Amino acid sequence: MISSPLSFENFDTDAPFEPLETAEFLRGVEEGLTRAKASAAAQQTAALSEIAAVLADMGFGFAEARQQLAAVLHPLILQVADTILPEIARETFAAHLADTVEQTFTNAASNPVSIRVAPTFADMLNEAMSDNQTATFVFAEDPALAPGQAVLQNDEIYEMLDLPALTTALQTALHGLVTPERNPSYG
């Protein structure tokens, strides 16, 4: 056996370590940064698509819940719109007209206010206003007006109360709360 003396290198130095920045090293850093940016962009795109999918599911769930609620409320809405609302309007028209007349024309000019109504309502309105002893209002029948309509007129004031149009607008609004059934072919 032959022995030879061993010599060890000493790596302990006080000098700062400076990496050798070769062209291959710089190219590797560049490629690493490019891959990191591409990976971050892919993760962001995936996260955004997941968020969009969750929001779409939530929107679909809300639409389904609204549709189910509307289906349950549909008979009640139809009953209110088609039966109860017109009845309430018919029953309260005379009192509403009397209140409107008093509020609008209490301080009106000394000229009398002409109130034209459908012939069937003239007697009802005269009875509603019989407690008021002032001669400020003159009721006249107007065959061109439908029941539930009235025209209040003074020198410069002209106002029409149209209960059938109001009832129709309210019914349309109530019917608009119920969405039509979706066509399955459209999703």
Secondary structure, 3 states (H helix, E strand, C coil): CCCCCCCCCCCCCCCCCCCCCCHHHHHHHHHHHHHHHHHHHHHHHHHHHHHHHHHHHHHHHHHHHHHHHHHHHHHHHHHHHHHHHHHHHHHHHHHHHHHHHHHHHCCCCCCCEEEEECHHHHHHHHHHCCCCCCCCEEEEECCCCCCCEEEEECCCCEEEEEHHHHHHHHHHHHHHCCCCCCCHHHC
